[in-house]
Amino acid sequence: MRARVALVSARAARHLDEDLPPLLAALDAAGLDAAAADWDDPEVDWAEFRLALLRSTWDYADRFVEFLAWADRTANLTTLLNPPSVVRWNTDKHYLRELARAGVPTVPTQFVEPGERAAASLQAFLQAGTSDWVVKPAVGAGSRDAARYARGEEAAATGHIARLLAAGRSVLLQPYLEQIDLHGETALIYFAGRFSHAIRKGPLLQRGAAPTEALFAAEQITPRMPGADELQVAERALAALPFAAPLYARVDLIRSQDGRPCLLELELTEPSLFFTYAPGTAARLAAALKAHL
């Protein structure tokens, strides 16, 4: 009898997730009975599945507490991957501070917490001499609620920070590293701790552009062969995790002003894995998942 596997998505994301069709086909070829299901669908009986694989739950940031409660309930009914402990750690970008303390090169990040003053926090951040910077929430996905600012736009940036803080959300302030305009981001994808493939993302945040209203910001994707230095930083980040290597991981890197790669984000919850840009990669994840079963 073929094991049943759920690929967990969201109603608004199903038709946008380019990974779903190749992964469904790869799981079928691997002898598994896979089906897509929305995380908040009350009609889904998660106990009917041997395993539920988080894939495109891209609306979770708007319903964060509800999503975490769902993950806990579902993990009591079936195997949820990646598991709730990983999800809780990874969906809050305070993990960047933890990885930086462990020696992983990361984009310099200042956190502003609810109850702190937006203007004073931004002023302290800008004393480092940053020309352009990024404001984004600590819990967020798809570059939603994120924007880039330049000198002269302090009032707009302060308002952005204040709105997030008023909603009870922690805020990240990061310098905008201009190397991204030349080289883009490198996203390295790992399955069960082993490197699979990588892609290049073009720059997302433009000067003067408001945060996206869509489920995620439009991306320019091309295949990329990562450099040895990028592979080294990605593996340092994974080695610093406070748990064993999860079934899938995406390590997003950009280059600092001196050209060295540094961690922008570590995606362990619902990342796009870009199967269509690297043939055979959906089959790799299917094989890793089947080995887990």
C-alpha positions in Angstrom: 0.0 0.0 0.0 1.4 3.4 -1.0 2.0 5.8 1.8 -0.1 9.0 1.7 1.8 12.4 1.8 0.2 15.8 2.1 1.9 18.8 0.4 0.7 21.6 2.6 -0.2 24.9 0.9 -2.6 27.8 1.3 -5.7 28.7 -0.7 -4.1 31.9 -2.0 -0.8 30.2 -2.9 -1.9 26.9 -4.7 -1.9 28.4 -8.2 1.3 30.3 -7.6 3.5 27.5 -6.3 5.6 26.3 -9.2 7.1 23.6 -7.1 3.9 21.7 -6.5 3.4 20.0 -10.0 7.0 18.6 -10.3 7.0 17.5 -6.6 3.6 15.7 -7.0 5.0 13.9 -10.1 8.3 13.0 -8.3 6.5 11.6 -5.3 4.2 9.6 -7.5 7.2 8.2 -9.3 8.8 7.3 -6.0 5.7 5.2 -5.1 4.0 7.7 -2.7 0.4 8.9 -2.9 0.7 12.6 -2.6 -1.9 15.3 -2.6 -1.9 19.1 -2.0 -3.9 20.4 1.0 -4.5 23.8 2.5 -3.2 24.1 6.0 -6.4 25.9 7.3 -8.9 23.6 5.5 -11.2 22.2 8.2 -12.2 19.3 5.9 -8.7 17.8 5.8 -8.1 14.9 8.1 -4.4 15.1 8.7 -4.3 11.8 10.5 -5.0 10.1 7.1 -1.5 11.0 5.9 1.7 9.4 6.9 3.5 12.7 6.5 2.6 16.3 5.9 5.2 18.4 4.1 5.1 22.1 4.6 5.4 23.7 1.2 3.6 27.0 0.3 1.8 28.2 3.5 2.7 31.7 2.4 -0.1 33.5 4.3 1.1 32.3 7.7 2.6 35.7 8.8 -0.9 37.3 8.7 -2.2 34.5 11.0 0.9 33.6 12.9 -0.5 32.4 16.2 -3.2 30.4 14.4 -0.6 28.8 12.1 1.7 27.8 15.0 -1.3 26.2 16.8 -2.2 24.3 13.6 1.4 23.1 13.3 1.3 21.7 16.9 -2.1 20.0 16.4 -1.1 18.5 13.1 2.2 17.2 14.4 0.2 15.2 17.0 -1.8 13.6 14.1 1.0 12.9 11.6 4.7 13.6 10.9 5.0 17.3 10.1 8.1 18.3 8.2 9.8 20.5 8.9 8.6 19.9 12.5 7.0 22.6 14.8 10.2 23.1 16.8 12.0 24.1 13.6 9.1 26.2 12.4 8.9 28.2 15.6 12.7 28.8 15.6 12.8 29.8 11.9 9.7 31.9 11.4 11.1 34.6 13.8 14.2 36.2 12.3 15.7 36.7 15.7 17.5 33.5 14.8 19.9 35.8 12.8 21.2 37.1 16.1 21.7 33.6 17.4 23.6 32.5 14.2 25.7 35.7 14.3 26.8 34.9 17.9 27.7 31.4 16.7 30.1 33.0 14.2 28.1 32.7 11.0 28.6 35.8 8.7 25.3 37.5 8.6 23.9 40.8 7.3 24.3 43.3 10.2 20.9 43.5 11.9 19.4 45.7 14.5 16.1 44.6 16.1 13.5 47.1 17.3 11.0 45.6 19.7 7.4 46.7 20.5 7.5 49.4 23.2 10.7 50.9 21.8 10.7 54.3 20.0 10.8 54.1 16.2 12.5 57.4 15.6 15.2 56.9 18.3 15.9 53.4 17.1 16.3 54.4 13.5 18.5 57.4 14.5 20.8 55.0 16.5 21.0 52.6 13.5 21.9 55.3 11.0 24.8 56.5 13.1 26.8 53.8 11.5 26.7 55.8 8.3 24.4 53.6 6.2 23.2 55.3 3.0 20.4 52.9 2.1 18.7 50.5 4.5 15.9 48.0 4.8 12.9 47.9 7.2 11.1 44.6 7.6 9.2 42.6 10.2 10.8 39.8 12.2 8.0 37.5 11.3 7.2 37.8 7.6 7.4 36.0 4.2 7.8 36.9 0.6 9.2 40.4 1.3 5.8 41.5 2.4 5.9 44.6 4.7 9.6 45.1 3.7 10.9 48.3 2.0 14.1 50.0 1.2 14.9 53.6 2.2 17.6 56.2 1.5 18.8 59.3 3.3 16.1 61.9 3.2 13.4 59.3 3.7 13.9 59.0 7.5 10.3 60.2 8.2 8.8 57.5 5.9 11.0 54.8 7.4 10.1 55.9 10.9 6.4 55.7 10.0 6.9 52.2 8.6 8.7 51.0 11.8 6.0 52.6 14.0 3.2 50.9 12.1 4.9 47.5 12.6 5.6 48.1 16.3 2.0 49.3 16.9 0.8 46.0 15.5 2.9 44.2 18.1 5.6 43.1 15.6 9.3 43.2 16.1 11.3 45.0 13.3 14.6 44.4 11.6 16.8 47.3 10.4 19.5 46.2 8.0 21.9 48.1 5.7 21.1 47.7 2.0 24.2 46.0 0.6 24.6 47.4 -2.9 26.5 44.3 -4.1 23.1 42.7 -4.5 22.4 45.1 -7.4 25.4 43.6 -9.2 25.3 40.0 -8.1 21.8 39.4 -6.8 21.2 36.8 -4.0 22.4 33.2 -4.1 19.9 30.7 -2.7 21.4 27.3 -1.9 19.0 24.4 -1.4 19.8 21.4 0.8 17.9 18.2 1.3 18.6 16.2 4.4 21.8 18.2 5.0 23.2 17.7 1.5 23.6 20.4 -1.1 21.2 19.9 -4.1 21.3 23.1 -6.3 21.3 26.8 -6.3 19.6 29.8 -8.0 20.2 33.5 -8.4 17.6 36.0 -7.3 17.7 39.5 -8.8 17.4 42.5 -6.4 13.8 42.8 -5.0 13.7 46.1 -3.1 13.9 49.3 -5.2 14.3 52.8 -3.9 10.9 54.6 -3.5 8.9 51.4 -3.9 6.2 50.6 -1.4 6.0 47.1 0.3 4.3 44.6 -2.0 0.6 44.1 -1.6 0.8 40.6 -3.2 1.4 37.3 -1.4 5.1 37.7 -2.3 7.3 40.1 -4.3 7.9 39.3 -7.9 11.3 37.5 -8.3 13.8 37.3 -11.2 15.2 33.8 -11.0 18.0 32.1 -13.0 20.2 29.0 -12.3 23.5 29.6 -10.5 26.5 27.6 -9.6 27.5 28.8 -6.1 31.1 29.8 -5.3 33.2 27.8 -2.9 33.0 30.6 -0.4 29.2 30.6 -0.6 29.0 26.9 0.0 31.3 27.3 3.0 29.1 30.0 4.6 25.9 28.0 3.9 27.3 24.9 5.5 28.5 27.0 8.5 24.9 28.2 8.9 23.5 24.7 8.8 26.1 23.4 11.2 25.1 26.2 13.7 21.5 25.1 13.9 20.3 24.1 17.3 18.8 20.9 15.9 19.7 18.3 13.3 19.7 19.1 9.6 16.0 19.3 8.6 14.6 17.6 5.5 14.9 20.7 3.4 16.7 24.0 3.9 17.3 27.1 1.7 20.2 29.4 2.6 19.9 32.9 1.1 23.2 34.7 0.8 24.3 38.2 -0.5 27.7 39.7 -0.7 28.9 42.4 1.6 30.6 45.6 0.4 34.0 43.8 0.5 32.6 40.9 -1.6 32.3 38.3 1.2 29.1 36.2 1.3 26.9 36.7 4.3 23.6 35.2 5.4 20.5 37.2 4.6 17.9 34.6 5.6 17.7 30.9 6.4 14.4 29.3 5.1 13.3 26.1 6.8 9.5 26.5 6.8 7.9 27.2 3.4 10.6 28.2 0.9 10.3 27.9 -2.8 12.8 25.3 -3.9 13.0 26.2 -7.6 12.8 22.6 -9.0 12.1 23.9 -12.6 15.6 25.6 -12.7 17.5 22.4 -11.9 16.3 19.1 -13.5 16.1 16.1 -11.2 15.9 18.1 -8.0 12.2 17.3 -7.2 13.2 13.6 -7.4 16.0 14.3 -4.9 13.6 15.7 -2.4 11.2 12.8 -3.0 14.0 10.3 -2.4 15.0 12.1 0.9 11.3 12.1 2.0 10.9 8.4 1.2 14.1 7.6 3.1 12.6 9.5 6.1 9.5 7.4 5.9 
